[in-house]
Structures are given as C-alpha cells and as structure tokens.
Amino acid sequence: MSKDTSKSIAIIGLGAVGSITAKLLSHTEIGTLNLIDHDIVQESNLQRQPMYDKSDVNKLKCEALCRKLKSAEVFPMSIHIDSETIKRIQADIILDCTDNVETRLVIDDYCKKNNIPWVHAAAAGSIGVVIPFTGDYCFRCVYGNAIKGLTCDNIGILNATSERVAQIQVDEALKIITGKPSTKGMIRFNGNETKILTIKKKECTHVQQKKATQFTLSKCTTRAGYSAKPAKNMKLNLSQIKHKFNTLIETPIVLVIKEDGMEVIVHEYGELLFKDATDETKMQKLAQRIYAR
C-alpha cells in the first residue's frame, strides 16, 4: 500500500480492541494516528489488553501505546470525549473502540454533523460487531437513543474476539480512506459464524437532515471563488445562522460570515458564495454546517 501522509485517523478508546486496531494501522503507512483515551493502564487490564504490560501500569494508555508504535506517526490525546472536546479531533475518519453508549452517541452526532465517516466496533465474549458509517444510516438509526445489551464490562471479552474485531475494523477503515466501497450493513460474528446483516433505515433527525442538505459545489465562472447551491429550493433561516457564526454583515436577505478562515456570502434563497477560497474539502464541510442549521 502506498503511503499517503495527508490522511489522519483518530482512534477513540484504547482498550482491548482499540490498542490492537492502533497496532494494525501503524503498519499500513496511512498518514497519522491520533490515539485518544483519558484512562490509565490498570493491572486488571493486562490479561485482556495484550498491548500493555506491567511497565505501563498507572500510565496513560494513549502515551503508553504511542511509545510502543515507534514505526508510525502517532499522537496521544488524553481527553474525555463529550460534545465539546470531540471538536478538538481533526481526522479524515474516526474509529470507535469505546465501551459506552454515551460516547458512541457523541461520535455519531459529531460525524454526521461534519460529514466524517466512522467505523463502530464492539466485542463481548465471543461476539463481535463492526459497522461502517458513511452516510446511508447512523448509529441512532441502528440502535436508537437507548442501547442495552452485551458489553465487555458485564461478560468479559476473549482475546481472539478483540483481535478479529480489530482486523475487520481496520479493513473497513482502509476501504473508506482509500476511496473503496465499505461493507453495507452490520458485520457480526459469533465464534466461527460470520454474517452481514442488512440495516433497515429508520427515520431520525440525522437522516432527515441529510436529505434536506444535498448541494453542489462548483467554481464560479464569472468571479473568483466557489458557489454552493442546494439540490432543492430552500429558504435559509438567516436569523438563526447569524447567531451560530461570526457575522460580518447582516441584511434582511443576505449575510456575510467568516468561519475557518473563509468569508462566505449567505443568500436567503440558499446559495453560498465562498470568496477567494481554494480548499474544496473545507468548503464542503462549512456548507454542510450552514445548511444543517
């Protein structure tokens, strides 16, 4: 695999699955790895988290793991993930290796809002689940707001299970980050039996939002800059938008805002004009944020 140092992968949760996922990715030469976990290594972790040893006890997992992955460009982040701290993560894809629902819902909300793909992985006993999320459905679509079920906290996790889940998660992440189609559905195994389960879409606020914010971005032919136009006619709520961004100019039908170093003219009828901007990825993400309001 050719090296692409422009790509960045964030791994949230560095327990049994996350630490192995990090190890596998460290050998792929795909950009940088951001290792995120605020927990320390405890002696009770050593049996089911083979990437750590006694010398790591009482040390931050993110820092201990970084020291072991010397062949990769890795960066530790010792933060507790919530709706605010997750904004500090800058990555092309996020890998969920956490063990609690609340964090997964935060990841789901953040990735959907910012159009970032992510891959969920979970293991309990001999059961493993991996779901790539690329925009067709979201975590809430699959599980709903309240999720109760098996976790490694209540039944334990087998080393073979965490290794297999990590490998599947890495395979799906590499497909996404290299532009190849990921598996559609839930990859679930129990022992030697593996199934790909079809996910039935359920209407949720995220799916409805995605349907309402389809747009095209193109370079202006008559002036410098780019134009974003919604696929369907829509009227933007300028009074709401002005409170969410740095507003430079306000009129009843037009706003001029400045965000992420870009100046944008926001028309009430839906068109966005990016003045003197060149980074299409940044423009796409900002347009998603504006249209989602």
N, C-alpha and C positions, 0 to 999 in steps of 0.2 A: 504493500500500500504506500502510495506516495505521500510525502509529508506535506501538510497544509498548516502552517503556523498561524494562519489567520483565524482558525476555529478555536472556540473556547467551550469547554464542557464543565458544568457545575454538578457536583455530586453532593446531595444533601442527605446526611445520615451516614456515619462511618462505622456501623456495627458489622455484623457477620456478612451481610450482602454488600453493603457499600464499600467496605475495605477491599473485598475481592474484586468488585467492579473497578475500583480505582487501580488495582494491580494489573488487571487485564488491559485496561485502557492505556496504562503507562507504557505498554509495549507496542502500541499501534502507530505512534508518531503523528497523532492527530492533535495539533495545536497545544493548548494549555489546559490543565486540570485545576479547577477550584474545589478544594476539599472542605466541606462545611459541616461542622459539628461542634457544639459547645461542651460536650461531655468529656470526662476524663476516663482513662482506662482503669477499670477495677479488676481485682484479681479474679472475681467471679466471671469476667468476660473471657478469660483466656481459653477456656475449654471449647467455646463455640465461636470464637472470633480469632482464627488461626494467624491472622496477620500481626497480632500483638504478642509480646512475650513479657516475662517478669520485669524486664528493664523498663517497660513502658508504663507500669502501674503508677497511678497518680499523676500521669502526664496527659495533656490534652490529646485526644485522638487525632485531630487534624494535624498537629505538629509531629506526633509520633509517626504517623503514616507518611507524611512528607519526607521525613528522614530516610524511610525505607525505600521510597520510589525515586532513587537517585538518577535513573535513566530518563525521567520525564521532567517537563517544566510544570511544576506543581506549586500551588499557593494555598496556604492554610487560612481558613476563616473561622474563628471561634465566635460564632454568634448564634443566638436562639432565634429561630425563624418565626416571624409573625408578619402581619400585613405591612408593617413599616420596614423592618430590617431586610425583608426579601428584596426590596428595591435596590439594595446595595449590590445585588448579584447581576453581573453583566456576562451573559453567556448566550451561545447560539442554541444550546439545548440544555435542559435540566433533567437530571436523573434522580428520581425519588427512591431513596433507600431508607426511609424513616420507618418508625414503628408506631405512629399515632395518626389518627384521623384528622385531628385539627391542623397539623402541619400540611397534610396532603391537600386539604381544602384550601389552605393559603396558597400552596403551589398552583393548584388548579385555577384559582381566581387570577393570580398574577400572570400565569402563562396565557390564559385565554385573553386577558385584557391587553397583553403586549404582543400577542401573536407569536409566542415562543413554543416550539414543540417540547414535549417532555415524555419520559418513559417511567411509568409506575412499576415497581417491583415489590413483591411481598412473599414471605416464606413462613410457614408454620408446620412443624412436624415434617411430614414427607410431602406436603403440598406446596406448590409454588405457583405464583401468578405474575404475569408480565403483561402490561397494556401500554402500547404506544399511543400517545395522544397528539394528533397532528391537525386537529380542527374539525373532524367529522362528528365528534362527540366529546364530552368532557367527563371528568370524574363524577361530578354530580349527576350527569345523565345515567351513568352506570350504576352508582350506588345510592344516590340520594344524599340528603344532608346528614342523616344519622346512619352510621355504619356500625353494626355489631357483628362480630364473628371471631374467627381464629386469629390469634396473634402469637408471636414468639414468647410474649410475656406470660401467657397463661398455659401454653402447652409445650414450650421449648421448640428448638429448631435443630435439624440434623445438618451436620457439616456438608454432606453430599447435596442436600437441598439448596443451601445457600450458594454453593458453587455453581450449581446448574442454573439457578435463577439469575445469578450474576452474569453468566455466559450468555444467556438469552437476552438479558437487558443490554449488554454490550453489543451484541449482534444487531439488535433493533436500533440502537443509538447510531451505530456506524452506517446503517442503511440511510437513516434520516440525514445525517450530517454530510453524507457524500452524494445526496440527491437521488437515492434509490427509494423505491416504494417500500414502506414498512408493512408489517403484518396488520391486516384489518381485523380487529376483534381482540378477544382476551385469550392469551396463551396460558393454559392451565395444565399442570401435570400433578399426578399423584403416584409416586413411585415411578414405575416404568411406563405408565399410561399418560400420553400427552394429547390434549385436544385444543383446537382453536374454536372458541365459542363466538358465535355471531352476537354482536351487541345491538340490541333493539333500541333505536333512538327514542328518547323521551323528551318532551318539550320542557325546556328550562330557560331561565333568563339568559344564559350564555348562548344557547343555540339560537334563540330569538334575536339576540344582539348581533350574532354573526350574520344572520340572514339580512339584517337591516343595514349592514355597514359594508356591503360589497362595493368596491370602487375601482377605478382605473387610474393609474399614474402615468403621465406622459410629458415629454419635454415640449415646452411651448415653442411654436414656430415663429411667432411674431415678437417675442420678448424673451429676455433672459429669465431662466427659471423653469419650474415644473408646475403642472396643473393636476390636481386630483379631482375626479368627478364621480359622484355616486352612480351606481348602475341604475338605480330607480330614483325618480323625483323625490326629493325630501326637503323639508324646511328645518334648518338648524335653529336650536334654541340659543340665540346669541347671549341672552341674559344669564343663562346657565354657564355657557362656555367661558364667559369673561371672568368668572369667579374661580375657574379651575386653572387658568393660565396667566402668564404675565402679559397683561393687555396694554398695548402702547397707544392705540387709537380706538375709539368707540363711536359708532354712528348707529342709527336705527336698523340699518341693513348690512353693515359691514363692520368687522373687527380686524384689527391688526394686532397679532400676538407674537411674542418671541419666546421660543422654547427650544432647549437643546442646541442653542447657538443659531437657530434658524428663525427668520422672520416670515410669518405666514399671514396672508390676507384671507380672511374667512368670510365668504359671502353667505348671506342668509339662505339663498336658494341651493346651497350645498357645495359649490366649487371652492377649492382651496388653491391658492397661488403661493408657491414657495419661491421667494426672491433670492436669486444668486445661490441656490443650494445645489449640491452635486451628489450627496450621498443618498442614493435611492432607498437603501435599507432604512436609514433614519427617517426619511420622509414617509415611507410606508407605515412605520410604527407610530409616528406622530399623527398621521391621518387617521389611523385606527382609533387612537385615543380621542381625537376630536369628534369623529363620527359616533363614537360609543357614548358620548355624553347625553 
